[in-house]
Amino acid sequence: MPSLLRKPARPPDADAPVISMVDVGVTYPNGKVALSDVNVALAAGDFAFLVGPSGAGKSTFIRLLIREQRATAGTVTVAGRDLGRMRRGAVPGLRRRIGTVFQDFRLLPAKTVAENVAFALEVTGAPRATIRERVPRLLSLVGLDRHSGHLPSQLSGGEQQRTAIARALVHDPAILIADEPTGNLDPVTSWEIIQLLIGINDLGTTVLMATHNQEIVNAMRRRVLALEGGRLVRDEDAAAYEREY
């Protein structure tokens, strides 16, 4: 997986957004408005935080990107694909272009670290040679070389999250979506995970991280997308968690 081990050459369409929402809205059948008039574009290689209070629309925003949810208004484009026009059979292919990491790790408890990562390749029919080559590289990337034979129950929370990140990278995704990846971790371990995400971003992967962690956002000073009441109320570069006056 060369592009995870060295910064890739700049592609011809590098200036095209890898994530785009134009006038996007989501209204549920009961009339609840989850998102309204959202306009945002993330370019290849961006690192952005998605912030906002509970109920602001962050989960809906993420579900749109992985086609777990469809917009009821506007256009969502990911990795060059219009998700509103995408056939259901094409969704698995889309999701291989997007790595996802969650707060609760979602590891298979009876499989080792290496087996958890390999399984994400096995279910898509990857050749054994590919699995044997990629899994050690990914475990090296996330610093788990010595833990490949351990079960999730034998790992710390940070090590479990590193395993989840390795699994999310198995298909060399253009985009990594991290949904509260430090929510169950202590401050020191949280910062280690953030440094890992920065390293992955430096290798060319676009990273979108939803978080409530104000300290991390304020320390990083990266792009901030802030949702309130389903609306994108702020899109600022080098920003803090809350608006600064």
C-alpha positions as CSV (number, residue, x, y, z in Angstrom):
1,M,0.0,0.0,0.0
2,P,2.5,2.6,-1.2
3,S,0.4,5.7,-0.7
4,L,0.1,5.0,3.0
5,L,3.8,4.9,3.4
6,R,4.9,7.9,1.4
7,K,3.2,11.1,0.3
8,P,1.5,10.5,-3.1
9,A,2.1,12.5,-6.2
10,R,-0.5,15.3,-6.7
11,P,-3.2,13.9,-9.0
12,P,-4.5,16.0,-11.9
13,D,-7.9,16.6,-10.2
14,A,-6.4,17.4,-6.8
15,D,-8.3,20.7,-6.7
16,A,-11.7,19.0,-7.0
17,P,-13.4,18.5,-3.6
18,V,-13.5,15.0,-2.3
19,I,-16.5,15.9,-0.2
20,S,-19.1,18.4,-1.4
21,M,-22.5,19.3,-0.1
22,V,-24.6,21.9,-2.0
23,D,-27.8,23.2,-0.5
24,V,-28.2,19.9,1.4
25,G,-31.1,19.2,3.7
26,V,-32.5,16.2,5.6
27,T,-36.0,16.1,6.8
28,Y,-37.3,12.9,8.4
29,P,-40.8,11.5,7.7
30,N,-42.0,12.8,11.1
31,G,-41.2,16.4,10.0
32,K,-38.0,16.8,12.0
33,V,-35.3,18.8,10.2
34,A,-31.9,17.3,10.8
35,L,-29.9,19.4,8.3
36,S,-30.9,22.5,6.4
37,D,-29.1,24.4,3.6
38,V,-25.7,23.0,4.2
39,N,-22.9,24.0,1.8
40,V,-19.4,22.7,2.3
41,A,-16.4,21.4,0.2
42,L,-13.4,19.6,1.5
43,A,-10.4,19.2,-0.9
44,A,-8.0,16.3,-1.1
45,G,-5.7,16.4,1.9
46,D,-7.9,18.6,4.1
47,F,-8.1,18.0,7.9
48,A,-11.4,19.3,9.4
49,F,-13.2,19.1,12.7
50,L,-16.9,18.7,12.7
51,V,-18.3,20.2,16.0
52,G,-21.5,21.2,17.6
53,P,-23.8,20.3,20.5
54,S,-25.7,17.0,20.7
55,G,-28.5,17.1,18.2
56,A,-26.8,19.6,16.0
57,G,-26.8,17.3,13.0
58,K,-23.2,15.8,13.1
59,S,-24.4,12.2,13.0
60,T,-26.7,12.9,10.1
61,F,-23.9,14.7,8.3
62,I,-21.6,11.6,8.6
63,R,-24.4,9.2,7.6
64,L,-24.9,11.2,4.4
65,L,-21.2,10.7,3.5
66,I,-21.3,7.0,3.8
67,R,-24.8,6.7,2.2
68,E,-26.5,5.4,5.3
69,Q,-28.8,8.4,4.9
70,R,-30.0,10.1,1.8
71,A,-30.5,13.9,1.5
72,T,-34.0,15.1,1.0
73,A,-32.7,18.2,-0.7
74,G,-29.5,19.3,-2.4
75,T,-26.5,17.3,-3.7
76,V,-24.0,15.3,-1.8
77,T,-20.8,14.3,-3.8
78,V,-18.1,12.1,-2.3
79,A,-15.0,11.0,-4.2
80,G,-16.5,12.3,-7.4
81,R,-19.8,10.4,-7.0
82,D,-23.2,12.0,-6.7
83,L,-24.7,10.0,-3.9
84,G,-28.2,10.9,-4.7
85,R,-27.9,9.2,-8.1
86,M,-25.9,6.2,-6.8
87,R,-27.4,2.8,-7.3
88,R,-27.7,0.7,-4.1
89,G,-25.3,-1.9,-5.6
90,A,-22.6,0.8,-5.9
91,V,-22.7,1.7,-2.2
92,P,-20.2,-1.0,-1.0
93,G,-17.6,0.3,-3.5
94,L,-18.1,3.9,-2.2
95,R,-17.6,2.7,1.4
96,R,-14.2,1.2,0.4
97,R,-13.2,4.7,-0.6
98,I,-14.1,6.0,2.9
99,G,-12.5,4.7,6.1
100,T,-14.6,5.1,9.2
101,V,-13.6,5.0,12.9
102,F,-16.0,5.2,15.8
103,Q,-15.9,6.0,19.5
104,D,-16.6,2.4,20.5
105,F,-14.0,0.7,18.3
106,R,-16.3,-2.0,17.0
107,L,-13.7,-4.7,16.9
108,L,-14.5,-8.4,16.6
109,P,-13.8,-9.7,20.2
110,A,-12.8,-13.3,19.1
111,K,-10.3,-12.2,16.5
112,T,-6.8,-10.9,17.0
113,V,-5.6,-7.5,16.0
114,A,-4.2,-8.9,12.8
115,E,-7.4,-10.9,12.1
116,N,-9.6,-7.9,12.7
117,V,-7.7,-5.9,10.1
118,A,-7.5,-8.9,7.7
119,F,-11.2,-9.5,8.0
120,A,-12.0,-6.2,6.4
121,L,-10.1,-7.4,3.4
122,E,-11.4,-10.9,3.4
123,V,-15.1,-9.9,3.2
124,T,-14.3,-8.0,0.0
125,G,-12.6,-11.0,-1.6
126,A,-9.0,-9.7,-1.4
127,P,-6.3,-12.2,-2.5
128,R,-4.4,-13.8,0.4
129,A,-1.2,-12.3,-1.0
130,T,-2.7,-8.9,-0.7
131,I,-3.8,-9.5,2.9
132,R,-0.4,-10.9,3.9
133,E,1.3,-7.8,2.5
134,R,-1.1,-5.1,3.7
135,V,-1.9,-6.2,7.3
136,P,1.7,-6.0,8.6
137,R,2.2,-2.6,6.9
138,L,-0.9,-1.2,8.4
139,L,0.0,-2.5,11.9
140,S,3.4,-0.9,11.5
141,L,1.8,2.4,10.4
142,V,-0.3,2.5,13.6
143,G,2.4,1.2,15.9
144,L,0.9,-2.2,16.7
145,D,3.6,-4.5,15.2
146,R,4.1,-6.3,18.6
147,H,0.4,-6.7,19.3
148,S,-0.8,-8.5,16.1
149,G,-1.6,-11.7,18.0
150,H,-3.5,-10.0,20.8
151,L,-7.2,-10.1,21.3
152,P,-9.1,-6.8,21.8
153,S,-9.6,-7.7,25.5
154,Q,-5.8,-7.7,25.9
155,L,-5.4,-4.2,24.6
156,S,-5.7,-0.7,26.1
157,G,-8.4,1.6,24.8
158,G,-5.8,3.5,22.7
159,E,-4.5,0.2,21.2
160,Q,-8.0,-0.8,20.3
161,Q,-8.6,2.5,18.6
162,R,-5.3,2.1,16.7
163,T,-6.5,-1.3,15.5
164,A,-9.8,0.3,14.4
165,I,-7.8,2.9,12.4
166,A,-5.7,0.2,10.8
167,R,-8.8,-1.6,9.8
168,A,-10.3,1.6,8.4
169,L,-7.3,2.1,6.1
170,V,-7.2,-1.4,4.6
171,H,-8.7,-0.2,1.2
172,D,-6.4,2.8,1.1
173,P,-9.3,5.2,1.3
174,A,-9.3,8.8,0.0
175,I,-11.2,9.9,3.1
176,L,-11.0,8.9,6.8
177,I,-14.1,9.8,8.9
178,A,-13.5,9.6,12.6
179,D,-16.6,9.9,14.7
180,E,-15.6,10.9,18.3
181,P,-12.5,8.7,18.1
182,T,-11.2,9.9,21.4
183,G,-14.5,9.9,23.3
184,N,-13.6,6.8,25.4
185,L,-9.9,7.7,25.9
186,D,-7.9,9.6,28.5
187,P,-6.3,12.9,27.6
188,V,-2.8,11.5,26.9
189,T,-4.0,8.6,24.8
190,S,-6.4,11.0,23.0
191,W,-3.5,13.1,21.9
192,E,-1.6,10.1,20.7
193,I,-4.6,9.2,18.5
194,I,-4.7,12.7,17.2
195,Q,-1.0,12.6,16.3
196,L,-1.7,9.4,14.4
197,L,-4.5,11.0,12.5
198,I,-2.3,13.9,11.6
199,G,0.3,11.5,10.3
200,I,-2.3,9.8,8.1
201,N,-3.5,13.2,6.9
202,D,0.1,14.2,6.1
203,L,0.3,11.1,3.8
204,G,-2.5,12.6,1.7
205,T,-5.7,11.2,3.2
206,T,-8.5,13.7,3.8
207,V,-9.6,13.5,7.5
208,L,-12.9,14.6,8.9
209,M,-13.2,14.2,12.7
210,A,-16.4,14.8,14.6
211,T,-15.6,15.7,18.2
212,H,-16.8,17.4,21.4
213,N,-13.2,17.7,22.7
214,Q,-12.6,21.4,22.8
215,E,-9.0,21.1,24.0
216,I,-8.0,19.1,21.0
217,V,-9.7,21.4,18.5
218,N,-8.2,24.5,20.2
219,A,-4.7,23.0,20.3
220,M,-4.8,21.9,16.6
221,R,-6.1,25.1,15.0
222,R,-7.3,23.3,11.9
223,R,-10.4,23.9,9.8
224,V,-13.6,23.8,11.9
225,L,-17.1,23.1,10.6
226,A,-19.7,24.0,13.2
227,L,-23.3,22.8,13.2
228,E,-26.1,24.2,15.2
229,G,-29.7,23.2,14.8
230,G,-28.9,21.4,11.6
231,R,-27.3,24.5,10.0
232,L,-23.6,25.0,9.2
233,V,-23.0,28.2,11.1
234,R,-19.3,28.4,10.8
235,D,-16.6,27.1,8.4
236,E,-13.2,28.6,9.4
237,D,-9.6,27.7,8.9
238,A,-7.1,27.6,11.8
239,A,-10.0,27.9,14.1
240,A,-11.0,27.2,17.7
241,Y,-13.9,25.1,18.9
242,E,-16.0,28.1,19.6
243,R,-16.2,31.3,17.6
244,E,-13.5,33.9,18.6
245,Y,-14.4,37.6,18.6
